[in-house]
């Protein structure tokens, strides 16, 4: 009888232990995307959704940390133990933007998959509406240019912001050192043709050359990878060139609102123009020009006003770098009569031997 009781006690102990073990297992399950009830689509997908054209990157470390129990594996979520509280890392003591407690800062960074040449900017392309109310993407055309582009860079740095630049190819070859500063600051650099020509008035071959030489010039000036982002001069985009850029997997940028800063002579006009358009639209991609002096003068005040009015800045980055075409690289170099025999960096060519 005692043996039976002892066996029952041991069996009960094992069963209890197994039950406790089960309550401490983390369950990993695929993410499910629920469709709106009115869409007629299935309410759940058994697998993680495909990569989107625009995806939000993880938040910067300086912002509110994520819950520690959340899995970092793509397409999976982790459930914490029953009754357990999720641990949250303590907030960083470092300011979000060193030296400027009132900085505008970045709300989020998104990554763009440019496969097939997606279009952005509701003035012409209405497919990808990824911005939330109050979110703004800053874009600057026609640089780089002495004094003006550095002033824009300084204002962006003071507010810990990132923007997207669309330089003209010729300007890039005039001032490669300025464009290198843009790249070094972590901004996205696309292209804006070779000479800012109206491509709607060009033959297809000449228009392609304008696009490709501009792209080659920007890559040459930066001396490193650039984004497959392109903006047509005057936003004129012939259908055959839209198709061509799609084949090249280059995203096309229009705008949600044009500041028309190139028509303005006073910095306060630029500030008012952007704020009025944002008030009307509520969010969007803003087109400005780092080539324009009034914009360079206005930009610091504009950022202060955006902060005061509660706007959030979003930075757009490309998933992959653009690839230039060798024939256009050579064409661009020959047209500018640039040296082709040596591509060594300046640090290898010029060295300080005495001070």
KEKE-3310 file (N, C-alpha, C; in steps of 0.2 Angstrom, whole numbers, plus 5000, padded with zeros to 4 digits):
npx = (5004:5010:5019:5011:5005:5017:5021:5010:5012:5024:5020:5011:5019:5027:5018:5013:5025:5027:5016:5019:5030:5025:5018:5028:5033:5038:5028:5030:5023:5018:5016:5000:4990:4976:4963:4952:4935:4926:4932:4932:4942:4952:4952:4964:4981:4991:5004:5019:5017:5021:5036:5034:5032:5036:5043:5043:5058:5067:5065:5075:5089:5088:5075:5059:5062:5059:5047:5055:5051:5048:5050:5064:5064:5060:5043:5038:5031:5032:5025:5024:5026:5012:5004:5016:5025:5030:5046:5054:5066:5077:5074:5086:5098:5104:5101:5088:5092:5108:5113:5102:5088:5076:5074:5068:5069:5069:5054:5052:5060:5059:5060:5062:5058:5063:5060:5053:5050:5042:5031:5030:5022:5008:5004:5006:5007:4997:4997:5004:5001:5009:5011:5007:4995:5001:5014:5029:5040:5055:5062:5075:5080:5091:5104:5121:5126:5137:5137:5123:5118:5127:5121:5108:5112:5117:5106:5098:5106:5107:5094:5094:5089:5085:5085:5080:5089:5090:5101:5108:5116:5127:5130:5134:5146:5153:5154:5159:5164:5154:5143:5148:5148:5134:5131:5139:5133:5122:5111:5098:5102:5097:5094:5093:5093:5106:5107:5096:5087:5072:5064:5053:5054:5064:5072:5069:5081:5090:5084:5086:5100:5101:5096:5104:5117:5116:5114:5126:5135:5132:5134:5148:5153:5149:5156:5153:5139:5123:5105:5092:5083:5073:5069:5060:5064:5054:5044:5039:5035:5037:5027:5035:5047:5044:5041:5054:5062:5056:5059:5073:5072:5071:5064:5052:5050:5037:5029:5020:5017:5022:5034:5037:5048:5057:5052:5053:5059:5062:5065:5055:5044:5046:5045:5031:5025:5027:5021:5008:5004:5005:4996:4985:4985:4989:4999:5014:5025:5037:5043:5058:5072:5089:5097:5092:5094:5085:5079:5089:5091:5079:5077:5081:5072:5060:5061:5060:5047:5039:5041:5035:5022:5018:5022:5029:5044:5049:5060:5066:5073:5083:5081:5091:5106:5108:5113:5125:5127:5140:5144:5138:5144:5157:5153:5149:5161:5169:5163:5163:5177:5184:5197:5201:5211:5215:5208:5211:5209:5209:5216:5226:5233:5237:5247:5250:5266:5273:5271)
npy = (4994:5006:5007:5010:5022:5030:5029:5036:5048:5052:5052:5062:5073:5074:5077:5090:5097:5096:5104:5116:5119:5120:5132:5142:5143:5152:5157:5157:5165:5167:5184:5191:5199:5209:5212:5226:5225:5228:5225:5213:5204:5190:5188:5185:5182:5167:5168:5179:5196:5201:5211:5228:5242:5254:5253:5255:5258:5252:5261:5275:5274:5284:5286:5281:5266:5249:5236:5224:5210:5209:5200:5200:5194:5194:5194:5187:5186:5187:5180:5185:5177:5170:5181:5188:5204:5215:5219:5235:5244:5256:5274:5283:5293:5303:5317:5319:5326:5332:5347:5354:5356:5359:5354:5349:5335:5318:5309:5296:5284:5278:5265:5262:5252:5251:5244:5242:5255:5264:5278:5294:5307:5316:5325:5320:5306:5294:5282:5277:5281:5284:5292:5298:5309:5325:5322:5325:5326:5331:5339:5343:5352:5355:5358:5354:5370:5383:5391:5391:5377:5372:5380:5375:5362:5365:5369:5358:5349:5355:5353:5339:5332:5323:5324:5323:5325:5331:5333:5343:5336:5343:5353:5345:5341:5353:5356:5345:5343:5349:5341:5329:5332:5332:5319:5313:5318:5310:5311:5307:5305:5308:5310:5323:5325:5329:5343:5350:5350:5352:5337:5334:5340:5334:5321:5303:5296:5307:5312:5301:5301:5313:5309:5298:5303:5313:5305:5298:5308:5312:5301:5300:5312:5311:5299:5287:5276:5280:5285:5277:5287:5299:5315:5323:5338:5353:5344:5338:5323:5313:5299:5288:5290:5288:5274:5270:5273:5265:5252:5253:5252:5264:5275:5288:5304:5316:5328:5333:5345:5360:5372:5383:5391:5396:5407:5417:5431:5434:5427:5425:5424:5411:5403:5406:5401:5387:5383:5387:5379:5367:5368:5367:5354:5345:5336:5329:5327:5339:5351:5360:5371:5369:5377:5390:5406:5413:5402:5395:5405:5405:5392:5388:5395:5390:5377:5379:5384:5373:5364:5371:5370:5357:5347:5332:5325:5314:5303:5297:5283:5273:5256:5249:5254:5264:5259:5265:5267:5261:5267:5279:5285:5287:5296:5307:5310:5314:5324:5334:5335:5329:5322:5305:5296:5293:5288:5289:5293:5309:5309:5300:5307:5319:5324:5329:5334:5342:5353)
npz = (5000:5004:4994:4983:4986:4987:4973:4967:4972:4967:4953:4953:4956:4945:4935:4939:4938:4924:4920:4925:4917:4905:4905:4904:4892:4877:4864:4847:4833:4816:4809:4807:4795:4795:4785:4780:4784:4774:4762:4757:4756:4762:4780:4787:4784:4781:4781:4783:4776:4759:4755:4757:4746:4753:4769:4786:4795:4810:4825:4830:4842:4851:4854:4861:4869:4862:4868:4878:4877:4864:4848:4838:4826:4809:4803:4814:4831:4849:4863:4879:4895:4904:4915:4917:4917:4904:4901:4901:4893:4901:4898:4887:4894:4886:4876:4863:4852:4852:4860:4856:4863:4859:4846:4830:4825:4820:4816:4810:4800:4783:4772:4755:4742:4727:4716:4700:4698:4707:4710:4718:4727:4727:4718:4705:4707:4714:4721:4732:4748:4761:4772:4788:4795:4798:4795:4787:4772:4768:4754:4742:4728:4714:4718:4721:4729:4732:4748:4749:4749:4760:4771:4772:4775:4788:4795:4795:4802:4815:4819:4819:4808:4793:4775:4758:4743:4727:4716:4702:4688:4682:4692:4702:4697:4697:4711:4719:4732:4741:4739:4744:4757:4759:4758:4768:4779:4780:4772:4760:4743:4727:4710:4696:4683:4670:4665:4669:4659:4650:4648:4641:4629:4623:4612:4613:4615:4618:4630:4638:4639:4646:4659:4663:4662:4672:4683:4683:4685:4698:4706:4704:4709:4723:4726:4730:4735:4729:4729:4720:4716:4707:4701:4689:4680:4682:4684:4674:4666:4653:4647:4641:4647:4660:4659:4656:4667:4676:4671:4674:4688:4696:4707:4705:4709:4712:4719:4734:4738:4731:4735:4728:4730:4721:4715:4724:4734:4747:4763:4773:4765:4759:4771:4774:4763:4763:4776:4774:4763:4769:4780:4772:4766:4776:4777:4769:4755:4753:4741:4739:4736:4737:4730:4730:4737:4746:4751:4758:4768:4774:4780:4793:4802:4796:4801:4815:4815:4810:4820:4831:4826:4827:4817:4810:4805:4791:4785:4770:4763:4752:4748:4740:4732:4717:4701:4690:4672:4662:4649:4649:4660:4655:4645:4652:4659:4648:4642:4652:4652:4662:4672:4667:4669:4682:4697:4710:4727:4735:4747:4744:4734:4738:4752:4768:4773:4781:4794)
capx = (5000:5014:5022:5006:5005:5023:5021:5005:5015:5029:5017:5008:5024:5029:5012:5013:5031:5026:5011:5023:5035:5021:5016:5034:5035:5036:5025:5031:5018:5018:5012:4994:4987:4969:4960:4946:4929:4922:4937:4930:4948:4952:4953:4970:4985:4994:5011:5020:5015:5027:5040:5030:5036:5038:5042:5046:5064:5066:5065:5082:5090:5087:5068:5057:5064:5054:5047:5060:5049:5046:5055:5067:5064:5055:5038:5037:5030:5033:5020:5027:5023:5006:5005:5022:5025:5035:5052:5055:5073:5076:5076:5092:5099:5106:5096:5087:5097:5113:5114:5096:5083:5069:5075:5062:5070:5065:5049:5053:5063:5056:5064:5059:5059:5062:5058:5048:5050:5036:5030:5028:5020:5001:5003:5006:5007:4993:4996:5008:5000:5012:5012:5002:4993:5006:5021:5032:5046:5059:5066:5078:5082:5095:5110:5124:5128:5141:5134:5116:5118:5129:5117:5103:5114:5118:5100:5096:5110:5105:5088:5094:5085:5087:5081:5082:5092:5090:5106:5109:5123:5133:5132:5138:5153:5156:5155:5158:5165:5148:5139:5151:5146:5127:5132:5143:5128:5117:5105:5097:5104:5095:5097:5089:5096:5112:5108:5090:5083:5065:5064:5047:5056:5069:5070:5070:5088:5093:5081:5089:5106:5101:5094:5109:5123:5115:5115:5133:5139:5130:5138:5155:5154:5149:5162:5150:5132:5117:5099:5088:5077:5074:5064:5060:5064:5048:5039:5036:5037:5034:5026:5040:5052:5042:5042:5061:5064:5053:5064:5079:5071:5072:5058:5050:5047:5034:5028:5013:5016:5028:5034:5038:5053:5061:5049:5052:5065:5062:5065:5048:5039:5047:5042:5024:5022:5027:5016:5001:5002:5005:4990:4979:4986:4989:5005:5016:5032:5038:5048:5061:5078:5095:5100:5090:5097:5080:5077:5094:5090:5073:5076:5081:5066:5055:5061:5057:5039:5036:5041:5029:5015:5017:5023:5034:5048:5050:5066:5065:5079:5082:5083:5097:5109:5107:5119:5126:5129:5147:5144:5136:5149:5162:5151:5149:5168:5172:5159:5166:5184:5187:5202:5199:5217:5216:5202:5213:5206:5213:5221:5232:5236:5240:5248:5254:5272:5276:5266)
capy = (5000:5012:5008:5013:5029:5033:5030:5041:5055:5054:5054:5069:5078:5075:5080:5097:5100:5097:5109:5123:5120:5123:5139:5146:5142:5157:5155:5161:5164:5172:5190:5191:5205:5208:5216:5229:5220:5229:5224:5206:5200:5186:5192:5184:5178:5162:5170:5186:5199:5203:5217:5233:5248:5258:5250:5259:5255:5252:5268:5277:5272:5289:5287:5277:5259:5244:5231:5219:5204:5208:5197:5204:5190:5197:5190:5183:5189:5183:5181:5184:5172:5172:5185:5192:5210:5216:5223:5240:5247:5263:5279:5285:5300:5307:5321:5316:5330:5335:5354:5358:5352:5361:5351:5345:5328:5313:5305:5290:5283:5273:5262:5262:5247:5255:5239:5244:5262:5267:5285:5297:5314:5316:5330:5316:5299:5294:5275:5276:5285:5281:5297:5300:5316:5329:5320:5329:5323:5337:5337:5349:5352:5359:5359:5358:5376:5386:5395:5389:5370:5372:5383:5370:5357:5367:5369:5351:5346:5359:5350:5332:5330:5320:5326:5320:5330:5330:5338:5343:5333:5348:5356:5340:5341:5359:5356:5338:5343:5350:5335:5324:5334:5330:5312:5312:5319:5304:5312:5303:5309:5305:5314:5328:5326:5332:5350:5353:5351:5350:5331:5333:5343:5330:5314:5298:5295:5313:5312:5295:5303:5318:5306:5294:5307:5316:5300:5296:5314:5313:5296:5302:5317:5308:5294:5281:5274:5285:5282:5276:5292:5304:5320:5327:5345:5356:5339:5335:5317:5309:5292:5284:5290:5284:5267:5268:5273:5259:5247:5254:5252:5270:5278:5294:5309:5322:5332:5334:5353:5364:5379:5389:5396:5399:5413:5422:5434:5435:5421:5425:5421:5404:5400:5406:5397:5380:5383:5388:5373:5361:5368:5365:5347:5342:5331:5328:5328:5346:5353:5366:5371:5372:5381:5396:5409:5414:5396:5394:5410:5403:5385:5387:5398:5385:5371:5381:5384:5366:5361:5374:5368:5350:5343:5327:5324:5307:5302:5292:5280:5268:5249:5247:5259:5264:5257:5269:5263:5263:5271:5286:5287:5289:5301:5312:5312:5317:5331:5339:5335:5327:5317:5298:5291:5292:5289:5289:5298:5315:5307:5297:5311:5325:5322:5334:5332:5346:5359)
capz = (5000:5005:4988:4979:4988:4985:4966:4965:4974:4962:4947:4954:4956:4938:4931:4941:4935:4917:4919:4926:4912:4899:4906:4903:4885:4873:4858:4841:4828:4811:4809:4803:4792:4795:4780:4782:4783:4768:4757:4754:4756:4768:4786:4789:4780:4785:4781:4783:4770:4755:4756:4754:4743:4758:4775:4792:4799:4817:4828:4832:4849:4856:4855:4866:4867:4861:4874:4877:4875:4857:4844:4832:4820:4804:4802:4820:4837:4854:4868:4886:4900:4907:4921:4917:4915:4899:4904:4896:4895:4904:4893:4887:4897:4881:4872:4856:4847:4857:4859:4854:4866:4855:4840:4827:4825:4815:4818:4808:4793:4779:4767:4749:4737:4720:4710:4695:4698:4710:4710:4725:4727:4725:4712:4699:4708:4720:4723:4738:4753:4767:4777:4793:4796:4801:4793:4781:4769:4766:4748:4740:4721:4710:4721:4726:4727:4737:4753:4750:4752:4767:4775:4772:4779:4795:4798:4796:4807:4821:4821:4819:4803:4787:4769:4751:4739:4720:4713:4695:4687:4681:4698:4706:4695:4699:4718:4722:4739:4744:4738:4748:4764:4760:4759:4775:4784:4780:4769:4754:4737:4721:4704:4694:4676:4669:4664:4671:4653:4650:4645:4637:4623:4620:4609:4619:4616:4622:4637:4642:4641:4652:4665:4664:4664:4678:4688:4683:4688:4705:4709:4703:4714:4730:4727:4734:4733:4729:4729:4714:4716:4702:4700:4683:4680:4681:4686:4667:4665:4648:4648:4639:4652:4666:4658:4656:4674:4679:4669:4678:4695:4699:4709:4702:4714:4710:4726:4737:4738:4728:4739:4723:4733:4716:4713:4730:4736:4754:4767:4776:4760:4759:4777:4774:4758:4765:4781:4771:4760:4774:4783:4767:4764:4782:4777:4762:4752:4751:4736:4740:4732:4741:4725:4731:4743:4751:4755:4763:4773:4778:4782:4801:4804:4794:4805:4821:4814:4809:4827:4834:4824:4828:4812:4811:4799:4789:4781:4765:4761:4747:4750:4737:4728:4710:4697:4684:4666:4660:4643:4651:4665:4651:4641:4657:4660:4642:4641:4657:4651:4668:4671:4667:4670:4689:4701:4717:4732:4737:4752:4741:4729:4742:4759:4772:4775:4786:4797)
cpx = (5004:5017:5018:5006:5011:5023:5016:5008:5020:5026:5014:5013:5026:5024:5012:5019:5030:5021:5015:5027:5031:5019:5022:5037:5033:5034:5027:5026:5019:5014:5006:4992:4980:4966:4954:4940:4926:4926:4935:4936:4948:4954:4960:4974:4990:5002:5012:5019:5022:5030:5036:5035:5039:5037:5046:5052:5063:5068:5073:5082:5088:5079:5066:5058:5058:5053:5052:5058:5047:5052:5058:5067:5059:5050:5036:5035:5030:5028:5024:5023:5017:5007:5011:5021:5031:5040:5053:5062:5072:5078:5083:5093:5102:5101:5095:5091:5101:5113:5108:5090:5076:5070:5069:5063:5066:5060:5050:5057:5060:5060:5060:5062:5058:5060:5052:5047:5044:5036:5028:5027:5013:5000:5002:5005:5003:4992:4999:5007:5002:5012:5006:5000:4998:5013:5023:5039:5049:5063:5069:5081:5087:5102:5115:5126:5131:5136:5127:5115:5121:5125:5111:5106:5115:5112:5097:5100:5108:5098:5088:5089:5088:5083:5084:5084:5092:5095:5106:5116:5129:5135:5136:5145:5157:5158:5155:5160:5159:5144:5141:5149:5138:5127:5134:5138:5122:5111:5104:5099:5102:5098:5091:5091:5103:5112:5101:5086:5076:5064:5058:5048:5062:5067:5071:5077:5092:5091:5085:5096:5106:5100:5101:5116:5122:5116:5122:5137:5138:5134:5146:5157:5154:5154:5159:5143:5127:5111:5096:5082:5078:5068:5065:5060:5057:5042:5036:5039:5034:5033:5031:5046:5051:5043:5050:5064:5062:5057:5071:5078:5072:5065:5058:5047:5044:5034:5021:5012:5023:5028:5035:5043:5057:5058:5049:5059:5066:5061:5058:5043:5040:5044:5034:5021:5022:5022:5009:4999:5001:4998:4984:4979:4986:4996:5008:5023:5032:5044:5051:5068:5084:5099:5098:5092:5091:5078:5083:5094:5084:5073:5076:5075:5060:5055:5058:5049:5036:5036:5035:5022:5014:5018:5029:5038:5050:5056:5065:5072:5078:5084:5089:5099:5108:5114:5119:5128:5136:5148:5142:5141:5155:5160:5151:5156:5171:5169:5162:5174:5187:5192:5199:5205:5218:5210:5204:5210:5211:5218:5227:5236:5240:5240:5252:5260:5276:5271:5270)
cpy = (5006:5013:5011:5020:5033:5034:5035:5048:5057:5056:5060:5074:5079:5078:5088:5100:5101:5103:5116:5124:5123:5130:5144:5145:5148:5155:5159:5159:5169:5178:5189:5198:5205:5214:5220:5225:5222:5227:5217:5202:5195:5190:5191:5181:5173:5164:5177:5190:5200:5210:5223:5238:5252:5254:5255:5255:5256:5259:5269:5275:5278:5290:5282:5270:5254:5240:5226:5212:5203:5205:5201:5200:5193:5192:5186:5188:5184:5185:5180:5179:5175:5176:5189:5199:5211:5221:5229:5243:5254:5268:5281:5292:5305:5311:5318:5320:5334:5343:5358:5354:5354:5358:5348:5338:5324:5309:5298:5290:5277:5271:5260:5256:5250:5250:5241:5251:5265:5275:5288:5304:5314:5321:5326:5309:5298:5287:5274:5281:5283:5286:5298:5307:5320:5327:5324:5326:5330:5335:5344:5348:5357:5361:5354:5365:5380:5391:5392:5382:5370:5375:5379:5365:5358:5367:5362:5348:5349:5356:5342:5329:5327:5322:5322:5325:5327:5334:5337:5340:5338:5351:5352:5340:5347:5359:5350:5338:5345:5344:5329:5326:5332:5323:5310:5313:5314:5306:5308:5308:5305:5309:5318:5330:5329:5340:5353:5354:5349:5343:5330:5336:5339:5323:5309:5297:5301:5313:5307:5297:5308:5314:5302:5298:5311:5311:5298:5302:5314:5307:5297:5307:5315:5303:5288:5280:5280:5282:5282:5280:5297:5308:5323:5334:5348:5350:5337:5328:5313:5302:5287:5284:5287:5277:5265:5268:5267:5253:5247:5253:5258:5273:5285:5299:5315:5326:5332:5342:5356:5371:5385:5394:5399:5406:5419:5425:5436:5429:5420:5422:5414:5401:5400:5402:5390:5379:5383:5382:5367:5361:5366:5357:5343:5337:5332:5329:5336:5347:5360:5366:5374:5376:5389:5400:5411:5408:5394:5399:5408:5397:5384:5389:5393:5379:5373:5381:5377:5363:5364:5372:5361:5345:5338:5326:5316:5307:5296:5289:5274:5261:5247:5253:5259:5262:5262:5264:5266:5268:5278:5289:5290:5296:5308:5315:5316:5324:5336:5339:5334:5322:5310:5294:5289:5293:5288:5294:5303:5313:5304:5301:5317:5323:5328:5331:5336:5352:5363)
cpz = (5000:4998:4983:4980:4986:4977:4964:4967:4969:4955:4947:4953:4949:4934:4933:4938:4927:4916:4920:4920:4906:4899:4905:4896:4881:4866:4852:4836:4822:4811:4804:4801:4791:4790:4782:4780:4777:4762:4753:4754:4762:4774:4789:4784:4784:4786:4782:4776:4766:4757:4753:4750:4748:4765:4780:4795:4806:4820:4830:4840:4854:4857:4860:4864:4866:4867:4873:4875:4868:4853:4839:4826:4815:4803:4808:4826:4843:4860:4875:4890:4903:4914:4922:4915:4910:4902:4899:4898:4897:4898:4893:4890:4892:4877:4865:4851:4852:4855:4857:4857:4863:4848:4837:4827:4820:4819:4816:4801:4790:4774:4761:4744:4731:4714:4706:4695:4701:4710:4716:4723:4723:4719:4706:4701:4714:4723:4730:4744:4760:4773:4781:4793:4800:4799:4787:4779:4766:4759:4745:4733:4719:4713:4718:4724:4733:4742:4754:4753:4759:4772:4777:4777:4786:4798:4800:4802:4814:4824:4821:4814:4797:4781:4763:4747:4732:4716:4705:4694:4686:4687:4702:4704:4697:4706:4721:4730:4743:4744:4743:4755:4765:4761:4766:4780:4785:4777:4762:4748:4731:4715:4701:4687:4676:4669:4666:4664:4654:4645:4640:4630:4620:4616:4615:4620:4620:4629:4641:4644:4646:4659:4667:4666:4670:4684:4689:4687:4696:4709:4709:4708:4721:4731:4730:4731:4733:4728:4722:4714:4711:4702:4693:4684:4678:4682:4679:4666:4659:4649:4647:4644:4658:4665:4659:4663:4678:4677:4673:4685:4699:4701:4707:4708:4710:4717:4728:4737:4736:4732:4734:4726:4727:4713:4719:4731:4743:4758:4770:4771:4759:4765:4776:4769:4760:4771:4778:4767:4764:4778:4779:4767:4770:4783:4770:4761:4750:4747:4738:4736:4736:4736:4727:4737:4748:4755:4760:4769:4778:4782:4790:4804:4802:4799:4812:4821:4814:4816:4831:4832:4824:4822:4813:4804:4798:4784:4776:4762:4756:4750:4747:4733:4721:4707:4691:4678:4663:4654:4645:4656:4660:4647:4646:4658:4654:4641:4646:4656:4658:4667:4672:4669:4677:4693:4708:4721:4733:4742:4750:4736:4733:4749:4762:4774:4780:4788:4801)
residu = (UNK:UNK:UNK:UNK:UNK:UNK:UNK:UNK:UNK:UNK:UNK:UNK:UNK:UNK:UNK:UNK:UNK:UNK:UNK:UNK:UNK:UNK:UNK:UNK:UNK:UNK:UNK:UNK:UNK:UNK:UNK:UNK:UNK:UNK:UNK:UNK:UNK:UNK:UNK:UNK:UNK:UNK:UNK:UNK:UNK:UNK:UNK:UNK:UNK:UNK:UNK:UNK:UNK:UNK:UNK:UNK:UNK:UNK:UNK:UNK:UNK:UNK:UNK:UNK:UNK:UNK:UNK:UNK:UNK:UNK:UNK:UNK:UNK:UNK:UNK:UNK:UNK:UNK:UNK:UNK:UNK:UNK:UNK:UNK:UNK:UNK:UNK:UNK:UNK:UNK:UNK:UNK:UNK:UNK:UNK:UNK:UNK:UNK:UNK:UNK:UNK:UNK:UNK:UNK:UNK:UNK:UNK:UNK:UNK:UNK:UNK:UNK:UNK:UNK:UNK:UNK:UNK:UNK:UNK:UNK:UNK:UNK:UNK:UNK:UNK:UNK:UNK:UNK:UNK:UNK:UNK:UNK:UNK:UNK:UNK:UNK:UNK:UNK:UNK:UNK:UNK:UNK:UNK:UNK:UNK:UNK:UNK:UNK:UNK:UNK:UNK:UNK:UNK:UNK:UNK:UNK:UNK:UNK:UNK:UNK:UNK:UNK:UNK:UNK:UNK:UNK:UNK:UNK:UNK:UNK:UNK:UNK:UNK:UNK:UNK:UNK:UNK:UNK:UNK:UNK:UNK:UNK:UNK:UNK:UNK:UNK:UNK:UNK:UNK:UNK:UNK:UNK:UNK:UNK:UNK:UNK:UNK:UNK:UNK:UNK:UNK:UNK:UNK:UNK:UNK:UNK:UNK:UNK:UNK:UNK:UNK:UNK:UNK:UNK:UNK:UNK:UNK:UNK:UNK:UNK:UNK:UNK:UNK:UNK:UNK:UNK:UNK:UNK:UNK:UNK:UNK:UNK:UNK:UNK:UNK:UNK:UNK:UNK:UNK:UNK:UNK:UNK:UNK:UNK:UNK:UNK:UNK:UNK:UNK:UNK:UNK:UNK:UNK:UNK:UNK:UNK:UNK:UNK:UNK:UNK:UNK:UNK:UNK:UNK:UNK:UNK:UNK:UNK:UNK:UNK:UNK:UNK:UNK:UNK:UNK:UNK:UNK:UNK:UNK:UNK:UNK:UNK:UNK:UNK:UNK:UNK:UNK:UNK:UNK:UNK:UNK:UNK:UNK:UNK:UNK:UNK:UNK:UNK:UNK:UNK:UNK:UNK:UNK:UNK:UNK:UNK:UNK:UNK:UNK:UNK:UNK:UNK:UNK:UNK:UNK:UNK:UNK:UNK:UNK:UNK:UNK:UNK:UNK:UNK:UNK:UNK:UNK:UNK:UNK:UNK:UNK:UNK:UNK:UNK:UNK:UNK:UNK:UNK:UNK:UNK:UNK:UNK:UNK:UNK:UNK:UNK:UNK:UNK:UNK:UNK:UNK:UNK:UNK:UNK:UNK)
# end
